[in-house]
Amino acid sequence: MPRSYLLVAVALAVAVSLGACGGDAETQTDDVEALLSSARAYLEAGDYVEAIEALEATAEETSTNSDVHFLLGQAYNQSGELSKAADAFRKVLELEPESAAAHHNLGVTYYQLQDLRSAVDEFEKALEIDPDDSDTHYQLGAAFLTLALSSGDPSAPADPELLDQATSEFEAALELRENMPEALIGLGNVRLQEGHYDQAVEMLEKAIESVPDSREAYYALAGALAQSGDVDGACETYERFLALDPPATWKTQAEQTMMSLGCE
């Protein structure tokens, strides 16, 4: 059964209500498949509470069904219950050690929990199984980039070795999926950290061509333009970024930067 990575959308299915399982093995199998279809529909609709309730009950009765635990991990992740999501994906890997999707999603969950080294380990395991997955190369690059910037001293330069590792993964993603916007944004941020501002601008503008409402791309592009000395371009780009209704922290940082640049 195809499984969705957390980076991409969950497959749409028809909602079906399930009662208690019973009867012969064929009936139980049909019930579980109906439950999985129901859970996918809840996930697609963003109704994570309903998905979790349905999946938790079935997980107790079908503890060896990896698809149930996989969807439960997705539901926990999307509802913000990250520790439970990690447990669910680890359960999938107990049942299916060679599941690249479970390694990937466990890596994403570790990344969200800020356990970056564990995230790197899971992404690398996923790539050992499926080396041609662009999403996993991108996520591994993002983990390396975050590690490069996580010294705890905001004035300290980024770790150049980790930046090189991030570059390799973003470039691998782009080889597999030309103009992948997430990888372009990641690579643009690397070039920004390295001081290659013109290259950063080029990468980020290309990402915006594909995803014109990307707050991440506009925010990084504004910073690259400011660093390159194009104050007018930076101010205009920050305005476009603010028009995309960014999170409060990003909005405050952008407004403070615009003030320091003298934007009108």
C-alpha atoms as an extended CHARMM CRD file, in Angstrom:
* protein
*
       264  EXT
         1         1  MET       CA              0.0000000000        0.0000000000        0.0000000000  PROA      1               0.0000000000
         2         2  PRO       CA              1.5190000000        3.3880000000       -0.9810000000  PROA      2               0.0000000000
         3         3  ARG       CA              2.3860000000        5.5720000000        1.9780000000  PROA      3               0.0000000000
         4         4  SER       CA              2.5620000000        9.3380000000        2.1110000000  PROA      4               0.0000000000
         5         5  TYR       CA              5.6190000000       11.1410000000        3.3710000000  PROA      5               0.0000000000
         6         6  LEU       CA              4.9270000000       13.9980000000        5.7480000000  PROA      6               0.0000000000
         7         7  LEU       CA              6.3640000000       16.3840000000        3.2080000000  PROA      7               0.0000000000
         8         8  VAL       CA              3.5690000000       15.5800000000        0.7420000000  PROA      8               0.0000000000
         9         9  ALA       CA             -0.2410000000       15.3500000000        0.8810000000  PROA      9               0.0000000000
        10        10  VAL       CA             -2.0340000000       12.3830000000        2.3570000000  PROA      10              0.0000000000
        11        11  ALA       CA             -3.9580000000       10.2550000000       -0.1280000000  PROA      11              0.0000000000
        12        12  LEU       CA             -7.7000000000       10.9860000000       -0.3030000000  PROA      12              0.0000000000
        13        13  ALA       CA            -10.1000000000        8.1780000000        0.5370000000  PROA      13              0.0000000000
        14        14  VAL       CA            -13.8070000000        7.7440000000        1.2720000000  PROA      14              0.0000000000
        15        15  ALA       CA            -14.9680000000        8.1500000000        4.8790000000  PROA      15              0.0000000000
        16        16  VAL       CA            -16.4230000000        4.9900000000        6.3760000000  PROA      16              0.0000000000
        17        17  SER       CA            -17.5810000000        4.4490000000        9.9540000000  PROA      17              0.0000000000
        18        18  LEU       CA            -16.3710000000        1.2940000000       11.7490000000  PROA      18              0.0000000000
        19        19  GLY       CA            -17.7700000000       -0.5760000000       14.7130000000  PROA      19              0.0000000000
        20        20  ALA       CA            -16.0150000000       -3.2900000000       16.6840000000  PROA      20              0.0000000000
        21        21  CYS       CA            -14.1920000000       -5.9130000000       14.6410000000  PROA      21              0.0000000000
        22        22  GLY       CA            -15.5020000000       -9.4510000000       14.7370000000  PROA      22              0.0000000000
        23        23  GLY       CA            -16.3100000000      -12.4930000000       12.6290000000  PROA      23              0.0000000000
        24        24  ASP       CA            -13.9650000000      -14.4020000000       10.3790000000  PROA      24              0.0000000000
        25        25  ALA       CA            -10.5120000000      -13.3000000000        9.1800000000  PROA      25              0.0000000000
        26        26  GLU       CA            -11.8330000000      -12.0320000000        5.8390000000  PROA      26              0.0000000000
        27        27  THR       CA            -14.4140000000       -9.8530000000        7.5760000000  PROA      27              0.0000000000
        28        28  GLN       CA            -11.7640000000       -8.4820000000        9.9440000000  PROA      28              0.0000000000
        29        29  THR       CA             -9.5130000000       -7.6530000000        6.9900000000  PROA      29              0.0000000000
        30        30  ASP       CA            -12.3700000000       -5.8430000000        5.2830000000  PROA      30              0.0000000000
        31        31  ASP       CA            -13.0680000000       -3.9180000000        8.4900000000  PROA      31              0.0000000000
        32        32  VAL       CA             -9.4400000000       -2.8300000000        8.8040000000  PROA      32              0.0000000000
        33        33  GLU       CA             -9.3360000000       -1.6930000000        5.1810000000  PROA      33              0.0000000000
        34        34  ALA       CA            -12.5190000000        0.3040000000        5.7470000000  PROA      34              0.0000000000
        35        35  LEU       CA            -10.9510000000        1.8370000000        8.8490000000  PROA      35              0.0000000000
        36        36  LEU       CA             -7.8320000000        2.8080000000        6.9040000000  PROA      36              0.0000000000
        37        37  SER       CA             -9.9710000000        4.4470000000        4.2270000000  PROA      37              0.0000000000
        38        38  SER       CA            -11.8640000000        6.3310000000        6.9060000000  PROA      38              0.0000000000
        39        39  ALA       CA             -8.6680000000        7.4630000000        8.6010000000  PROA      39              0.0000000000
        40        40  ARG       CA             -7.1850000000        8.7130000000        5.3260000000  PROA      40              0.0000000000
        41        41  ALA       CA            -10.3280000000       10.7320000000        4.6820000000  PROA      41              0.0000000000
        42        42  TYR       CA            -10.1570000000       12.2710000000        8.1580000000  PROA      42              0.0000000000
        43        43  LEU       CA             -6.4880000000       13.1260000000        7.6130000000  PROA      43              0.0000000000
        44        44  GLU       CA             -7.1920000000       14.6940000000        4.2340000000  PROA      44              0.0000000000
        45        45  ALA       CA             -9.9560000000       16.7910000000        5.8210000000  PROA      45              0.0000000000
        46        46  GLY       CA             -7.6970000000       17.8470000000        8.6880000000  PROA      46              0.0000000000
        47        47  ASP       CA             -9.9110000000       16.0870000000       11.2300000000  PROA      47              0.0000000000
        48        48  TYR       CA             -7.0570000000       14.6060000000       13.2320000000  PROA      48              0.0000000000
        49        49  VAL       CA             -9.0600000000       13.9250000000       16.4060000000  PROA      49              0.0000000000
        50        50  GLU       CA            -11.4640000000       11.6440000000       14.5330000000  PROA      50              0.0000000000
        51        51  ALA       CA             -8.5710000000        9.9360000000       12.7450000000  PROA      51              0.0000000000
        52        52  ILE       CA             -6.7390000000        9.2970000000       16.0100000000  PROA      52              0.0000000000
        53        53  GLU       CA             -9.8300000000        7.9380000000       17.7730000000  PROA      53              0.0000000000
        54        54  ALA       CA            -10.5410000000        5.4910000000       14.9640000000  PROA      54              0.0000000000
        55        55  LEU       CA             -6.9210000000        4.3840000000       14.5810000000  PROA      55              0.0000000000
        56        56  GLU       CA             -6.1550000000        4.0020000000       18.2920000000  PROA      56              0.0000000000
        57        57  ALA       CA             -9.0410000000        1.5810000000       18.7630000000  PROA      57              0.0000000000
        58        58  THR       CA             -7.9620000000       -0.4990000000       15.7920000000  PROA      58              0.0000000000
        59        59  ALA       CA             -4.2540000000       -0.4140000000       16.7190000000  PROA      59              0.0000000000
        60        60  GLU       CA             -5.0750000000       -2.2540000000       19.9480000000  PROA      60              0.0000000000
        61        61  GLU       CA             -6.8840000000       -5.0210000000       18.0540000000  PROA      61              0.0000000000
        62        62  THR       CA             -4.5270000000       -5.2350000000       15.0630000000  PROA      62              0.0000000000
        63        63  SER       CA             -1.1650000000       -4.5420000000       16.6860000000  PROA      63              0.0000000000
        64        64  THR       CA              0.7640000000       -6.1210000000       13.8090000000  PROA      64              0.0000000000
        65        65  ASN       CA             -0.8230000000       -4.0210000000       11.0380000000  PROA      65              0.0000000000
        66        66  SER       CA              1.8940000000       -1.5420000000       10.0630000000  PROA      66              0.0000000000
        67        67  ASP       CA             -0.4750000000        0.5690000000        7.9330000000  PROA      67              0.0000000000
        68        68  VAL       CA             -2.5980000000        1.3530000000       10.9940000000  PROA      68              0.0000000000
        69        69  HSD       CA              0.4480000000        2.4990000000       12.9760000000  PROA      69              0.0000000000
        70        70  PHE       CA              1.7640000000        4.4860000000       10.0120000000  PROA      70              0.0000000000
        71        71  LEU       CA             -1.4510000000        6.4670000000        9.6190000000  PROA      71              0.0000000000
        72        72  LEU       CA             -1.6340000000        6.8930000000       13.3880000000  PROA      72              0.0000000000
        73        73  GLY       CA              1.8540000000        8.3840000000       13.3040000000  PROA      73              0.0000000000
        74        74  GLN       CA              0.7690000000       10.8230000000       10.6110000000  PROA      74              0.0000000000
        75        75  ALA       CA             -2.3220000000       11.8130000000       12.5810000000  PROA      75              0.0000000000
        76        76  TYR       CA             -0.3360000000       12.3350000000       15.7840000000  PROA      76              0.0000000000
        77        77  ASN       CA              2.2470000000       14.3800000000       13.8870000000  PROA      77              0.0000000000
        78        78  GLN       CA             -0.3040000000       16.6190000000       12.2200000000  PROA      78              0.0000000000
        79        79  SER       CA             -2.0760000000       17.2030000000       15.5520000000  PROA      79              0.0000000000
        80        80  GLY       CA              1.1950000000       18.1950000000       17.2440000000  PROA      80              0.0000000000
        81        81  GLU       CA              1.5160000000       15.0610000000       19.4100000000  PROA      81              0.0000000000
        82        82  LEU       CA              5.0920000000       14.5180000000       18.2830000000  PROA      82              0.0000000000
        83        83  SER       CA              6.2540000000       12.0480000000       20.9370000000  PROA      83              0.0000000000
        84        84  LYS       CA              3.3040000000        9.7810000000       20.1670000000  PROA      84              0.0000000000
        85        85  ALA       CA              4.0080000000       10.1640000000       16.4430000000  PROA      85              0.0000000000
        86        86  ALA       CA              7.5920000000        9.0440000000       16.9840000000  PROA      86              0.0000000000
        87        87  ASP       CA              6.3760000000        6.0040000000       18.9380000000  PROA      87              0.0000000000
        88        88  ALA       CA              3.9750000000        5.0770000000       16.1330000000  PROA      88              0.0000000000
        89        89  PHE       CA              6.6360000000        5.3190000000       13.4260000000  PROA      89              0.0000000000
        90        90  ARG       CA              9.0630000000        3.3030000000       15.5630000000  PROA      90              0.0000000000
        91        91  LYS       CA              6.3470000000        0.6410000000       15.8360000000  PROA      91              0.0000000000
        92        92  VAL       CA              6.0730000000        0.5800000000       12.0380000000  PROA      92              0.0000000000
        93        93  LEU       CA              9.8240000000        0.0220000000       11.8280000000  PROA      93              0.0000000000
        94        94  GLU       CA              9.6160000000       -2.8620000000       14.2910000000  PROA      94              0.0000000000
        95        95  LEU       CA              7.1800000000       -4.4740000000       11.8820000000  PROA      95              0.0000000000
        96        96  GLU       CA              8.8110000000       -3.2790000000        8.6460000000  PROA      96              0.0000000000
        97        97  PRO       CA             12.4880000000       -2.3560000000        9.1660000000  PROA      97              0.0000000000
        98        98  GLU       CA             12.8830000000       -1.5980000000        5.4530000000  PROA      98              0.0000000000
        99        99  SER       CA             10.1200000000        1.0110000000        5.2700000000  PROA      99              0.0000000000
       100       100  ALA       CA             11.7620000000        4.0930000000        3.7800000000  PROA      100             0.0000000000
       101       101  ALA       CA              8.5830000000        6.0990000000        4.3700000000  PROA      101             0.0000000000
       102       102  ALA       CA              8.5630000000        5.2730000000        8.1010000000  PROA      102             0.0000000000
       103       103  HSD       CA             12.2490000000        6.2100000000        8.4410000000  PROA      103             0.0000000000
       104       104  HSD       CA             11.5340000000        9.4600000000        6.5800000000  PROA      104             0.0000000000
       105       105  ASN       CA              8.5190000000       10.3780000000        8.7050000000  PROA      105             0.0000000000
       106       106  LEU       CA             10.3060000000        9.4590000000       11.9310000000  PROA      106             0.0000000000
       107       107  GLY       CA             13.1220000000       11.7390000000       10.7620000000  PROA      107             0.0000000000
       108       108  VAL       CA             10.6800000000       14.6000000000       10.1630000000  PROA      108             0.0000000000
       109       109  THR       CA              9.2110000000       14.0500000000       13.6260000000  PROA      109             0.0000000000
       110       110  TYR       CA             12.6680000000       14.0600000000       15.2490000000  PROA      110             0.0000000000
       111       111  TYR       CA             13.4260000000       17.2670000000       13.3320000000  PROA      111             0.0000000000
       112       112  GLN       CA             10.2850000000       18.8700000000       14.7470000000  PROA      112             0.0000000000
       113       113  LEU       CA             11.3160000000       17.6840000000       18.2210000000  PROA      113             0.0000000000
       114       114  GLN       CA             14.6860000000       19.4100000000       17.5930000000  PROA      114             0.0000000000
       115       115  ASP       CA             16.5350000000       16.0870000000       17.8840000000  PROA      115             0.0000000000
       116       116  LEU       CA             18.5330000000       16.8670000000       14.7710000000  PROA      116             0.0000000000
       117       117  ARG       CA             21.1330000000       14.0960000000       15.0310000000  PROA      117             0.0000000000
       118       118  SER       CA             18.4130000000       11.4600000000       15.2820000000  PROA      118             0.0000000000
       119       119  ALA       CA             16.6520000000       13.0960000000       12.3380000000  PROA      119             0.0000000000
       120       120  VAL       CA             19.8280000000       12.8580000000       10.2400000000  PROA      120             0.0000000000
       121       121  ASP       CA             20.1870000000        9.1870000000       11.1730000000  PROA      121             0.0000000000
       122       122  GLU       CA             16.6300000000        8.3790000000       10.0770000000  PROA      122             0.0000000000
       123       123  PHE       CA             16.8980000000       10.2990000000        6.7940000000  PROA      123             0.0000000000
       124       124  GLU       CA             20.1520000000        8.5130000000        5.9880000000  PROA      124             0.0000000000
       125       125  LYS       CA             18.5140000000        5.1350000000        6.6940000000  PROA      125             0.0000000000
       126       126  ALA       CA             15.6190000000        6.0900000000        4.4210000000  PROA      126             0.0000000000
       127       127  LEU       CA             18.0610000000        6.9520000000        1.6310000000  PROA      127             0.0000000000
       128       128  GLU       CA             19.8820000000        3.6470000000        2.0340000000  PROA      128             0.0000000000
       129       129  ILE       CA             16.5750000000        1.9860000000        1.1750000000  PROA      129             0.0000000000
       130       130  ASP       CA             15.3440000000        4.5240000000       -1.3960000000  PROA      130             0.0000000000
       131       131  PRO       CA             18.2840000000        6.6260000000       -2.6340000000  PROA      131             0.0000000000
       132       132  ASP       CA             16.2490000000        8.3530000000       -5.3380000000  PROA      132             0.0000000000
       133       133  ASP       CA             13.7020000000       10.0930000000       -3.1260000000  PROA      133             0.0000000000
       134       134  SER       CA             14.0270000000       13.8510000000       -3.5880000000  PROA      134             0.0000000000
       135       135  ASP       CA             11.9280000000       14.6460000000       -0.5090000000  PROA      135             0.0000000000
       136       136  THR       CA             14.2930000000       12.7710000000        1.7900000000  PROA      136             0.0000000000
       137       137  HSD       CA             17.3680000000       14.3890000000        0.2480000000  PROA      137             0.0000000000
       138       138  TYR       CA             15.7170000000       17.7620000000        0.8470000000  PROA      138             0.0000000000
       139       139  GLN       CA             14.8150000000       16.9390000000        4.4650000000  PROA      139             0.0000000000
       140       140  LEU       CA             18.3480000000       15.6890000000        5.1630000000  PROA      140             0.0000000000
       141       141  GLY       CA             19.7250000000       18.9040000000        3.7010000000  PROA      141             0.0000000000
       142       142  ALA       CA             17.4040000000       20.9230000000        5.9320000000  PROA      142             0.0000000000
       143       143  ALA       CA             18.6200000000       19.0010000000        8.9820000000  PROA      143             0.0000000000
       144       144  PHE       CA             22.2650000000       19.6360000000        8.0710000000  PROA      144             0.0000000000
       145       145  LEU       CA             21.5350000000       23.3430000000        7.4840000000  PROA      145             0.0000000000
       146       146  THR       CA             19.7910000000       23.6750000000       10.8540000000  PROA      146             0.0000000000
       147       147  LEU       CA             22.6950000000       21.8890000000       12.5660000000  PROA      147             0.0000000000
       148       148  ALA       CA             25.1180000000       24.2740000000       10.8550000000  PROA      148             0.0000000000
       149       149  LEU       CA             23.3040000000       27.2250000000       12.4460000000  PROA      149             0.0000000000
       150       150  SER       CA             22.7170000000       25.7110000000       15.8970000000  PROA      150             0.0000000000
       151       151  SER       CA             25.9020000000       26.6620000000       17.7290000000  PROA      151             0.0000000000
       152       152  GLY       CA             23.8930000000       28.7170000000       20.2440000000  PROA      152             0.0000000000
       153       153  ASP       CA             25.8670000000       31.8780000000       19.3890000000  PROA      153             0.0000000000
       154       154  PRO       CA             23.9460000000       33.9750000000       16.8280000000  PROA      154             0.0000000000
       155       155  SER       CA             27.1210000000       35.8750000000       15.9550000000  PROA      155             0.0000000000
       156       156  ALA       CA             29.1070000000       32.6930000000       15.2310000000  PROA      156             0.0000000000
       157       157  PRO       CA             29.5940000000       31.6750000000       11.5940000000  PROA      157             0.0000000000
       158       158  ALA       CA             27.7690000000       28.6270000000       10.3200000000  PROA      158             0.0000000000
       159       159  ASP       CA             29.6730000000       25.3370000000       10.3670000000  PROA      159             0.0000000000
       160       160  PRO       CA             31.1990000000       25.1080000000        6.8480000000  PROA      160             0.0000000000
       161       161  GLU       CA             31.3500000000       21.2980000000        6.8140000000  PROA      161             0.0000000000
       162       162  LEU       CA             27.6630000000       21.0150000000        7.6390000000  PROA      162             0.0000000000
       163       163  LEU       CA             26.8620000000       23.6570000000        5.0280000000  PROA      163             0.0000000000
       164       164  ASP       CA             28.7000000000       21.5270000000        2.4600000000  PROA      164             0.0000000000
       165       165  GLN       CA             26.6680000000       18.4740000000        3.5040000000  PROA      165             0.0000000000
       166       166  ALA       CA             23.4630000000       20.4840000000        3.2150000000  PROA      166             0.0000000000
       167       167  THR       CA             24.5170000000       21.6660000000       -0.2520000000  PROA      167             0.0000000000
       168       168  SER       CA             25.1370000000       18.0930000000       -1.4010000000  PROA      168             0.0000000000
       169       169  GLU       CA             21.6760000000       16.9780000000       -0.2990000000  PROA      169             0.0000000000
       170       170  PHE       CA             19.8480000000       19.9700000000       -1.7960000000  PROA      170             0.0000000000
       171       171  GLU       CA             21.7130000000       19.4710000000       -5.0760000000  PROA      171             0.0000000000
       172       172  ALA       CA             20.8450000000       15.7590000000       -5.0340000000  PROA      172             0.0000000000
       173       173  ALA       CA             17.1730000000       16.6760000000       -4.5930000000  PROA      173             0.0000000000
       174       174  LEU       CA             17.3790000000       19.0780000000       -7.5400000000  PROA      174             0.0000000000
       175       175  GLU       CA             19.0030000000       16.4440000000       -9.7360000000  PROA      175             0.0000000000
       176       176  LEU       CA             16.0760000000       14.1560000000       -9.0050000000  PROA      176             0.0000000000
       177       177  ARG       CA             13.3960000000       16.8550000000       -9.2870000000  PROA      177             0.0000000000
       178       178  GLU       CA             14.3850000000       19.8660000000      -11.3790000000  PROA      178             0.0000000000
       179       179  ASN       CA             13.5210000000       23.2260000000       -9.7950000000  PROA      179             0.0000000000
       180       180  MET       CA             12.1440000000       21.6030000000       -6.6360000000  PROA      180             0.0000000000
       181       181  PRO       CA             11.1750000000       24.8060000000       -4.7510000000  PROA      181             0.0000000000
       182       182  GLU       CA             11.9680000000       23.5060000000       -1.2490000000  PROA      182             0.0000000000
       183       183  ALA       CA             15.4740000000       22.4960000000       -2.3370000000  PROA      183             0.0000000000
       184       184  LEU       CA             16.0120000000       25.8290000000       -4.1090000000  PROA      184             0.0000000000
       185       185  ILE       CA             15.0320000000       27.6840000000       -0.9300000000  PROA      185             0.0000000000
       186       186  GLY       CA             17.3570000000       25.4860000000        1.1050000000  PROA      186             0.0000000000
       187       187  LEU       CA             20.2390000000       26.0260000000       -1.2810000000  PROA      187             0.0000000000
       188       188  GLY       CA             19.5160000000       29.7600000000       -1.3530000000  PROA      188             0.0000000000
       189       189  ASN       CA             19.7890000000       29.8480000000        2.4440000000  PROA      189             0.0000000000
       190       190  VAL       CA             23.1130000000       28.0020000000        2.2770000000  PROA      190             0.0000000000
       191       191  ARG       CA             24.4710000000       30.5090000000       -0.2270000000  PROA      191             0.0000000000
       192       192  LEU       CA             23.2210000000       33.3250000000        2.0060000000  PROA      192             0.0000000000
       193       193  GLN       CA             25.1440000000       31.8790000000        4.9710000000  PROA      193             0.0000000000
       194       194  GLU       CA             28.2430000000       31.5070000000        2.7970000000  PROA      194             0.0000000000
       195       195  GLY       CA             28.0640000000       35.1530000000        1.7130000000  PROA      195             0.0000000000
       196       196  HSD       CA             27.3350000000       34.3230000000       -1.9390000000  PROA      196             0.0000000000
       197       197  TYR       CA             24.4620000000       36.7710000000       -2.1220000000  PROA      197             0.0000000000
       198       198  ASP       CA             24.0400000000       36.9130000000       -5.8960000000  PROA      198             0.0000000000
       199       199  GLN       CA             23.7520000000       33.1090000000       -6.0370000000  PROA      199             0.0000000000
       200       200  ALA       CA             21.3060000000       33.1760000000       -3.1360000000  PROA      200             0.0000000000
       201       201  VAL       CA             19.1260000000       35.7220000000       -4.9430000000  PROA      201             0.0000000000
       202       202  GLU       CA             19.1710000000       33.6230000000       -8.1200000000  PROA      202             0.0000000000
       203       203  MET       CA             18.1060000000       30.4590000000       -6.2840000000  PROA      203             0.0000000000
       204       204  LEU       CA             15.3700000000       32.1630000000       -4.2920000000  PROA      204             0.0000000000
       205       205  GLU       CA             13.9090000000       34.0290000000       -7.2550000000  PROA      205             0.0000000000
       206       206  LYS       CA             13.7310000000       30.7240000000       -9.1250000000  PROA      206             0.0000000000
       207       207  ALA       CA             11.8750000000       29.1870000000       -6.1700000000  PROA      207             0.0000000000
       208       208  ILE       CA              9.3650000000       32.0530000000       -6.1730000000  PROA      208             0.0000000000
       209       209  GLU       CA              8.6760000000       31.4500000000       -9.8720000000  PROA      209             0.0000000000
       210       210  SER       CA              7.4290000000       27.9900000000       -8.8910000000  PROA      210             0.0000000000
       211       211  VAL       CA              5.7870000000       28.9480000000       -5.5890000000  PROA      211             0.0000000000
       212       212  PRO       CA              4.8240000000       32.6420000000       -5.7430000000  PROA      212             0.0000000000
       213       213  ASP       CA              3.2910000000       32.6180000000       -2.2550000000  PROA      213             0.0000000000
       214       214  SER       CA              6.2550000000       31.0720000000       -0.4020000000  PROA      214             0.0000000000
       215       215  ARG       CA              6.8680000000       33.0840000000        2.7550000000  PROA      215             0.0000000000
       216       216  GLU       CA             10.1530000000       31.2120000000        3.3400000000  PROA      216             0.0000000000
       217       217  ALA       CA             11.4600000000       32.2030000000       -0.0940000000  PROA      217             0.0000000000
       218       218  TYR       CA             10.4990000000       35.8660000000        0.2160000000  PROA      218             0.0000000000
       219       219  TYR       CA             11.9770000000       36.1640000000        3.7080000000  PROA      219             0.0000000000
       220       220  ALA       CA             15.3060000000       34.6570000000        2.6460000000  PROA      220             0.0000000000
       221       221  LEU       CA             15.3280000000       36.6680000000       -0.5980000000  PROA      221             0.0000000000
       222       222  ALA       CA             14.8160000000       39.9200000000        1.3020000000  PROA      222             0.0000000000
       223       223  GLY       CA             17.7710000000       39.0750000000        3.5270000000  PROA      223             0.0000000000
       224       224  ALA       CA             19.9600000000       38.2220000000        0.5390000000  PROA      224             0.0000000000
       225       225  LEU       CA             19.0580000000       41.4840000000       -1.2170000000  PROA      225             0.0000000000
       226       226  ALA       CA             19.7820000000       43.4790000000        1.9340000000  PROA      226             0.0000000000
       227       227  GLN       CA             23.1650000000       41.7910000000        2.3560000000  PROA      227             0.0000000000
       228       228  SER       CA             24.0240000000       42.4430000000       -1.2880000000  PROA      228             0.0000000000
       229       229  GLY       CA             23.3320000000       46.1640000000       -0.8200000000  PROA      229             0.0000000000
       230       230  ASP       CA             20.0610000000       46.3130000000       -2.7440000000  PROA      230             0.0000000000
       231       231  VAL       CA             18.1090000000       48.1020000000       -0.0130000000  PROA      231             0.0000000000
       232       232  ASP       CA             15.2000000000       49.1010000000       -2.2500000000  PROA      232             0.0000000000
       233       233  GLY       CA             14.8170000000       45.5210000000       -3.4630000000  PROA      233             0.0000000000
       234       234  ALA       CA             15.0100000000       44.2320000000        0.1000000000  PROA      234             0.0000000000
       235       235  CYS       CA             12.3410000000       46.6740000000        1.3080000000  PROA      235             0.0000000000
       236       236  GLU       CA             10.0230000000       45.7640000000       -1.5710000000  PROA      236             0.0000000000
       237       237  THR       CA             10.5330000000       42.0440000000       -0.9090000000  PROA      237             0.0000000000
       238       238  TYR       CA              9.8560000000       42.4310000000        2.8160000000  PROA      238             0.0000000000
       239       239  GLU       CA              6.5920000000       44.1820000000        1.9060000000  PROA      239             0.0000000000
       240       240  ARG       CA              5.6240000000       41.2350000000       -0.2870000000  PROA      240             0.0000000000
       241       241  PHE       CA              6.5600000000       38.8920000000        2.5550000000  PROA      241             0.0000000000
       242       242  LEU       CA              4.3640000000       40.7750000000        5.0470000000  PROA      242             0.0000000000
       243       243  ALA       CA              1.4550000000       40.6530000000        2.6040000000  PROA      243             0.0000000000
       244       244  LEU       CA              1.5590000000       36.8410000000        2.9030000000  PROA      244             0.0000000000
       245       245  ASP       CA              0.4730000000       37.0180000000        6.5660000000  PROA      245             0.0000000000
       246       246  PRO       CA              3.5610000000       35.3830000000        8.1250000000  PROA      246             0.0000000000
       247       247  PRO       CA              3.7590000000       34.0540000000       11.7100000000  PROA      247             0.0000000000
       248       248  ALA       CA              4.0650000000       36.7500000000       14.3810000000  PROA      248             0.0000000000
       249       249  THR       CA              7.7590000000       36.0930000000       15.0900000000  PROA      249             0.0000000000
       250       250  TRP       CA              8.7080000000       36.3680000000       11.4320000000  PROA      250             0.0000000000
       251       251  LYS       CA              6.5800000000       39.4780000000       11.0460000000  PROA      251             0.0000000000
       252       252  THR       CA              8.2950000000       41.1890000000       13.9790000000  PROA      252             0.0000000000
       253       253  GLN       CA             11.7530000000       40.3080000000       12.6700000000  PROA      253             0.0000000000
       254       254  ALA       CA             10.9010000000       41.5850000000        9.1990000000  PROA      254             0.0000000000
       255       255  GLU       CA              9.5070000000       44.8550000000       10.5500000000  PROA      255             0.0000000000
       256       256  GLN       CA             12.5790000000       45.4000000000       12.7250000000  PROA      256             0.0000000000
       257       257  THR       CA             14.8760000000       44.7570000000        9.7710000000  PROA      257             0.0000000000
       258       258  MET       CA             12.8780000000       47.1170000000        7.5760000000  PROA      258             0.0000000000
       259       259  MET       CA             13.2210000000       49.8050000000       10.2230000000  PROA      259             0.0000000000
       260       260  SER       CA             16.9850000000       49.3260000000       10.3930000000  PROA      260             0.0000000000
       261       261  LEU       CA             17.1860000000       49.5200000000        6.5970000000  PROA      261             0.0000000000
       262       262  GLY       CA             15.1670000000       52.7390000000        6.5570000000  PROA      262             0.0000000000
       263       263  CYS       CA             12.3500000000       51.2920000000        4.4750000000  PROA      263             0.0000000000
       264       264  GLU       CA              9.5080000000       53.7400000000        3.9430000000  PROA      264             0.0000000000
